[in-house]
Amino acid sequence: MPKNILIINSLPCDNRPLVNLFEKLKQAGGHLFYLLSIKSGLLNQFQAESWPGKKARLGPNLNIKINALIFLILLPMFFLLYLFRLIYFKRGKKITSVILLNWNEKIIFTLIAKIIKIKTIWLEFPDANFSNMPKLIIWLYKINSKWADIICFTGFTKMRLKKIGIKEHLIKIIPLGIKLNRFERQDTIFNKLARAGRKGFQRKYFTVGAIVDLSHQQKIEPLLQAIKRCLTIIPNIQLIVVGGGDEKKPLSWLAKKMEIDSIVWFVGEQSRAKNWLESFDVFVAASDKPSITDLRILLRAMSAGLPVIGPANNGLEDIILENKNGILIDTSNSEMLAQEIIKLQQNRQLRLRLGKEAKEQIDKNFSISLMAEKFEKLLL
């Protein structure tokens, strides 16, 4: 039976993976989604789908102590304001479930939803900030957690939730899913660059690729050092870094200082990741703290049949099975990273085997259809 679901969000991050999930749930079950959001990103995505969404005031970012104090002072006002608003959504829009994405809305809405008998679902993202939160905010979070179904995307996030005192029986893992596309290695972007005769470009190349948000802390510097180490063994190696952000210029300068700027390409933010994945021979997951977007990109790289290298002990163990469908190492160790890149370049059969196993893993366990099917059961 179709459900009407309210999403409440104060996160600034890209939520395309969630929009894909909501699209699939709408197609499969006829569910309707409504949105209250403090940030324009998810709101714009809802408007692009012609789904109803409105802006809402949910308070400041809580990982700063003064902001947390202001939020706590305003909390009674938020509670009264949104009590009446949630009653309106229940009666006027027939809302049966509410999905809460960030700390603010989880503290404001969970008790209200319990009082008026609306099912509450929390989504916990892989890069959620638990360590820097004020103790009182953590305490309120834990108190409210007993009235919610808590969904996380990796076992690593579940472990972190248990560490701050969340009861294990409240936490359920639903792996992130992607739309399964059939990648064909035909005419790539870099083949076109080669034909155009771009100076410094080599037609015969071994391409290491990374797709990252350069606005955040990433492990790009060790990757640059690893590429330089590889040059003596792989003279035709090159590195492609897709992604925009404040760190792009400093990293470009660093590559020049290291005298590898002729083989390192910072191509900025790109809308069609598929085209770039088709140009890579190896994919490196360079995120220091993988976000939901980083997980999605990793899944797409593996779905494309690429051998992948990712950071160990960082939440990717549910996806990358060591030496079966990928490689997990300390990616901050440039020597170790270089050794793995060289091993993959020199062993084509290993690359093919890891890529094949990676694709099979994603097709079997990480489709958007499977994710929606598991999520559907929560809404019943």
VENWO-V360610 format. One record per helix or strand. SS is the DSSP state (~ for helix, > for strand). FROM is the first residue (numbers start at 1). TO is the last residue. If there is no record, write none. Layout:
ss->[SS | SS]
from->[FROM | FROM]
to->[TO | TO]
This chain:
ss->[> | ~ | > | ~ | > | ~ | > | ~ | > | ~ | > | ~ | ~ | > | > | ~ | > | > | ~ | > | ~ | > | ~ | > | > | ~ | > | > | > | ~ | ~ | > | ~]
from->[4 | 16 | 32 | 40 | 53 | 65 | 95 | 103 | 119 | 135 | 149 | 155 | 168 | 171 | 178 | 189 | 206 | 218 | 220 | 237 | 247 | 264 | 273 | 282 | 287 | 292 | 307 | 322 | 326 | 334 | 348 | 367 | 368]
to->[9 | 29 | 37 | 48 | 55 | 92 | 100 | 115 | 124 | 145 | 152 | 163 | 170 | 173 | 178 | 195 | 211 | 218 | 230 | 243 | 257 | 268 | 277 | 284 | 287 | 303 | 311 | 322 | 329 | 346 | 365 | 367 | 379]
